[in-house]
């Protein structure tokens, strides 16, 4: 009986998921990862941002917990951090599934943290009730769009996170403006000197100097969707995430592809267009995603559709590879920009 009881207890031990291959790791539930922020790089980055708040004289400090994504719940002066930042094995899985790790390096992580701190502070001091805040940034009660159409050259909004995120909603405009104000390297008074966005930054400076020594009105330590309560598997999580950032329909046309490649019999022995695109796929998605401020996953989905269509049309190279590569990069950039600016720029989770 003692041996059986011991075996039962051993069977209840948490699974050592760190050594599992990706296909088996995807079957693990998020709640079974048993992760904490303590002792991780993310703990150091939280401390970094807290130091920035202290340097600005703000007594407010948000609380943090792990969940499935970045978010700050309405009315909560705290921030959820994605689980994959708490362990390098999960960061590698995120990279394999989504082709990039949002917040995976120190610089990008600090940018996101500053943005989310703004939402937490907004909740803590109920700043959205202030008439001047509403007049400058817009009504916080405006419904969040599923998609938005950014204007890349607008000077009415600061530029902090990628994808011109300040333009997606008044609350995001407020958060992005705060993040620029908080960043000790932003030099915002000089950088935005001739921008209409400077008016928002000056308001932010006055507002935060006013509330800096004040205790928050809302001091709840409530957490929403903590990792320990998220029952979905990693596989289910990534299926939903890929669907969110994928393309709904192709944004290229056969005529464009036929300008790049050819199905003429005289080129039948040349390299197939599908194989050519596969060969440059990784380089192309990285360059175009960086140039267009889009997600690598979105560009990769477009490339997948291009490869399939090239195969269906039996297209082959008709010009030298280097010439075709240069022309293809222009084509891919145009198609990606068409997607981003056709009213289909998706708001992040």
Secondary structure, DSSP 8 states (H G I E B T S, - for coil): -HHHHHHHHHHTS---GGGS-HHHHTTSBGGGS---STTSHHHHHHHHHHHHHHHTT-----EEEEESS-B--TT-SEEEEEGGGG-HHHHHHHHHHHSS-TT-SHHHHHHHHHHHHHHHHHHHHTGGG-HHHHHHH--TTS---SEE---TT-SSS---SSTTGGGS-HHHHHHHHHHHHH-TT--HHHHTTTSTTHHHHHHHHHHHHHHTTS--S------SS-GGG--SBHHHHHHHHHHHHS-SS----HHHHHHHEE--GGGTTS-BHHHHHHHHHHHHHHHHHHHHT--HHHHHHHHHHHHHHHHHTT-EE-S-HHHHHHHHHHHHHHHHHHHHTTT-EE---
